């Protein structure tokens, strides 16, 4: 799953411009120096396999890459596409009256960390279990994992079909960080107003009870392989969402 999520994340920058015809990806692989040789062989093979399998699903060739030794397992890369102007959407044409749509819920990184704390941090585990049952934390993690491992390729195709005016993927800077960058890139004098944040079910209760401090409600919580934040003409929203 790690390899799959990494490739989904790599492709999202191009998907955010409506580009679905991606010719090639390169892989950057970090092999952990903290693992035994057997652990390295198993985990590295699985990471590469997940990356390659997902590239095949996206109809993208893995053209090569680079391997390094690193304290932690690491996987990433870059994607390359050569397309005509008709095959992508410029991200800087938001109009007054557009509607903002987010294609994946927020809370991915929070769900990952709660799963880790459940297994490794006795103090945080006890505090979390006062708010949420273990079954809910596990369910939320697996939902987050499924979202992170989902390519944004469908949304990318819909950007062209429904003529998006602006779009960015939401990853490490949180929804507010990426929305700010997108707003600053606009040619028109527009404001982005976000008044509803779709969040993974129940995980927000840990923020409400101050068990976690990720500033999820303020929009600062980092995401991994998040969705597309799209500005659409209001007449095109229903079709896009369907």
C-alpha positions as CSV (number, residue, x, y, z in Angstrom):
1,X,0.0,0.0,0.0
2,X,2.9,2.3,0.7
3,X,4.1,2.2,-2.9
4,X,0.6,2.7,-4.2
5,X,0.0,5.8,-2.1
6,X,3.4,7.2,-3.1
7,X,2.6,6.9,-6.8
8,X,-0.9,8.5,-6.3
9,X,0.8,11.4,-4.6
10,X,3.4,11.8,-7.4
11,X,0.8,11.9,-10.2
12,X,-1.6,14.4,-8.4
13,X,0.3,17.6,-9.5
14,X,-0.4,16.8,-13.1
15,X,-3.9,15.5,-12.4
16,X,-4.6,18.9,-10.8
17,X,-4.2,20.4,-14.3
18,X,-6.6,17.9,-15.9
19,X,-3.7,15.9,-17.4
20,X,-4.5,12.2,-17.6
21,X,-2.1,11.3,-20.5
22,X,1.1,11.0,-18.5
23,X,4.0,9.4,-20.4
24,X,6.5,8.5,-17.7
25,X,7.3,8.5,-14.0
26,X,10.6,8.2,-12.3
27,X,11.1,6.6,-8.9
28,X,13.2,7.8,-5.9
29,X,13.6,5.0,-3.4
30,X,15.1,5.3,0.1
31,X,16.2,1.9,1.6
32,X,16.2,2.0,5.4
33,X,19.5,1.6,7.1
34,X,17.7,0.6,10.3
35,X,16.3,-2.7,8.9
36,X,17.8,-6.1,8.7
37,X,18.7,-7.4,5.2
38,X,15.6,-9.6,5.2
39,X,13.4,-6.7,6.2
40,X,15.0,-4.6,3.5
41,X,14.4,-7.2,0.8
42,X,10.8,-7.7,1.8
43,X,9.7,-4.1,2.3
44,X,11.7,-2.7,-0.7
45,X,10.2,-5.3,-3.0
46,X,6.6,-4.5,-1.8
47,X,7.1,-0.8,-2.1
48,X,8.4,-1.1,-5.7
49,X,5.6,-3.5,-6.6
50,X,2.9,-1.2,-5.3
51,X,4.4,1.8,-7.2
52,X,4.7,-0.2,-10.5
53,X,1.2,-1.8,-10.2
54,X,-0.4,1.6,-9.7
55,X,1.5,3.1,-12.6
56,X,0.1,0.3,-14.8
57,X,-3.4,1.2,-13.5
58,X,-2.8,4.8,-14.5
59,X,-1.3,3.7,-17.9
60,X,2.0,5.3,-17.0
61,X,5.5,3.9,-17.7
62,X,8.0,3.7,-14.9
63,X,11.1,4.9,-16.7
64,X,13.8,4.4,-14.0
65,X,14.9,6.3,-11.0
66,X,17.4,6.4,-8.2
67,X,18.0,4.4,-4.9
68,X,19.6,5.8,-1.8
69,X,20.2,4.6,1.7
70,X,18.2,6.5,4.3
71,X,17.3,6.2,8.0
72,X,13.6,5.6,7.1
73,X,11.9,3.9,4.2
74,X,11.2,6.5,1.5
75,X,9.4,6.5,-1.8
76,X,8.6,9.3,-4.2
77,X,9.4,10.4,-7.7
78,X,8.4,12.8,-10.5
79,X,5.9,12.6,-13.4
80,X,6.5,13.7,-17.0
81,X,3.8,14.6,-19.6
82,X,3.9,16.3,-23.0
83,X,0.4,17.4,-24.0
84,X,-1.3,20.0,-26.2
85,X,-3.1,23.0,-24.7
86,X,-6.4,21.3,-25.2
87,X,-5.4,18.5,-22.9
88,X,-5.1,20.5,-19.7
89,X,-6.8,23.2,-17.7
90,X,-4.9,26.3,-16.6
91,X,-5.2,26.7,-12.8
92,X,-5.5,30.5,-12.6
93,X,-8.9,31.4,-14.1
94,X,-11.2,31.4,-11.0
95,X,-14.3,33.6,-11.5
96,X,-16.5,35.5,-9.0
97,X,-19.3,33.1,-8.1
98,X,-17.5,29.9,-8.6
99,X,-18.0,27.0,-6.2
100,X,-15.1,25.2,-4.5
101,X,-15.3,21.4,-4.5
102,X,-13.0,19.0,-2.6
103,X,-12.8,15.5,-3.9
104,X,-11.4,13.7,-0.9
105,X,-12.1,14.3,2.8
106,X,-9.5,15.8,5.2
107,X,-7.9,14.1,8.1
108,X,-5.6,11.6,6.4
109,X,-2.4,12.4,8.4
110,X,-4.4,12.5,11.6
111,X,-5.8,9.0,10.9
112,X,-2.3,7.7,10.2
113,X,-0.9,9.0,13.4
114,X,-3.7,7.8,15.6
115,X,-3.1,4.3,14.3
116,X,0.6,4.7,15.2
117,X,-0.2,6.0,18.7
118,X,-2.7,3.2,19.2
119,X,0.2,0.7,18.9
120,X,3.2,2.6,20.3
121,X,2.2,5.4,22.7
122,X,0.4,4.2,25.8
123,X,-0.4,7.7,27.1
124,X,-2.0,8.9,23.9
125,X,-3.7,5.6,23.4
126,X,-5.5,5.9,26.7
127,X,-6.5,9.5,26.0
128,X,-7.9,8.6,22.5
129,X,-9.8,5.6,23.8
130,X,-11.7,7.9,26.2
131,X,-13.1,9.7,23.1
132,X,-13.3,7.0,20.4
133,X,-13.5,3.2,20.6
134,X,-10.6,1.3,19.1
135,X,-12.8,-0.1,16.3
136,X,-13.6,3.5,15.2
137,X,-10.0,4.5,15.1
138,X,-9.1,1.4,13.1
139,X,-12.0,1.9,10.7
140,X,-11.0,5.5,10.1
141,X,-7.4,4.5,9.4
142,X,-8.5,2.0,6.8
143,X,-10.8,4.5,5.2
144,X,-8.0,7.0,5.0
145,X,-5.7,4.4,3.5
146,X,-8.2,3.7,0.8
147,X,-8.6,7.4,0.0
148,X,-4.8,7.9,-0.1
149,X,-4.4,4.9,-2.4
150,X,-7.1,6.2,-4.9
151,X,-5.7,8.0,-8.0
152,X,-7.1,11.4,-8.8
153,X,-7.4,10.4,-12.4
154,X,-11.2,10.5,-12.5
155,X,-11.3,14.0,-11.1
156,X,-8.6,15.0,-13.6
157,X,-10.7,13.9,-16.5
158,X,-13.7,15.8,-15.1
159,X,-11.8,19.0,-14.9
160,X,-11.8,19.2,-18.7
161,X,-15.3,17.8,-19.1
162,X,-16.8,20.4,-16.7
163,X,-14.3,23.2,-17.5
164,X,-12.7,23.9,-14.2
165,X,-11.5,27.4,-13.7
166,X,-8.8,26.6,-11.1
167,X,-7.5,23.5,-9.2
168,X,-4.8,22.3,-6.9
169,X,-4.2,19.0,-5.1
170,X,-4.2,19.1,-1.3
171,X,-1.2,17.6,0.4
172,X,1.5,18.7,2.8
173,X,0.4,22.3,3.4
174,X,-3.2,21.4,4.3
175,X,-6.3,22.7,2.6
176,X,-5.7,26.3,3.7
177,X,-2.1,26.4,2.6
178,X,-2.9,25.0,-0.8
179,X,-6.0,27.2,-1.2
180,X,-3.9,30.3,-0.4
181,X,-1.3,29.4,-3.0
182,X,-4.1,28.8,-5.5
183,X,-5.9,32.1,-4.7
184,X,-2.6,34.0,-5.1
185,X,-2.1,32.6,-8.6
186,X,-5.5,33.9,-9.9
187,X,-5.6,36.5,-12.7
188,X,-9.0,37.8,-11.5
189,X,-9.7,39.7,-8.2
190,X,-11.4,36.8,-6.4
191,X,-11.6,35.6,-2.8
192,X,-11.7,31.9,-1.8
193,X,-14.2,31.4,1.1
194,X,-14.2,27.9,2.7
195,X,-17.0,27.4,5.2
196,X,-17.5,23.7,5.1
197,X,-14.7,21.1,5.7
198,X,-15.4,17.5,4.8
199,X,-13.5,15.4,7.3
200,X,-13.1,11.6,7.8
201,X,-15.9,10.3,10.0
202,X,-15.4,10.8,13.8
203,X,-11.6,11.6,13.7
204,X,-12.4,15.3,14.2
205,X,-13.6,14.5,17.8
206,X,-10.0,14.0,18.8
207,X,-9.3,17.6,17.8
208,X,-12.5,18.8,19.6
209,X,-11.4,17.1,22.8
210,X,-7.8,18.5,22.5
211,X,-6.4,15.0,22.3
212,X,-4.6,16.1,19.0
213,X,-3.4,19.5,18.0
214,X,-3.2,19.3,14.2
215,X,-5.3,22.5,13.6
216,X,-7.6,20.4,11.5
217,X,-10.5,22.9,11.8
218,X,-8.2,25.8,10.9
219,X,-7.2,24.0,7.7
220,X,-3.5,23.6,8.6
221,X,-3.5,19.8,9.0
222,X,-1.1,18.2,6.5
223,X,-2.6,15.7,4.1
224,X,-1.0,12.8,2.2
225,X,-2.3,12.0,-1.3
226,X,-5.3,14.2,-0.7
227,X,-8.0,15.2,-3.1
228,X,-8.4,18.0,-5.7
229,X,-9.7,21.4,-4.6
230,X,-11.6,22.6,-7.7
231,X,-13.1,26.0,-8.6
232,X,-16.1,25.4,-10.9
233,X,-18.9,27.5,-12.4
234,X,-21.9,26.9,-10.2
235,X,-23.8,25.5,-13.2
236,X,-21.2,22.7,-13.6
237,X,-21.0,21.6,-10.0
238,X,-23.8,19.0,-9.9
239,X,-22.5,17.2,-13.0
240,X,-19.0,17.2,-11.6
241,X,-20.1,15.8,-8.2
242,X,-22.3,13.1,-9.8
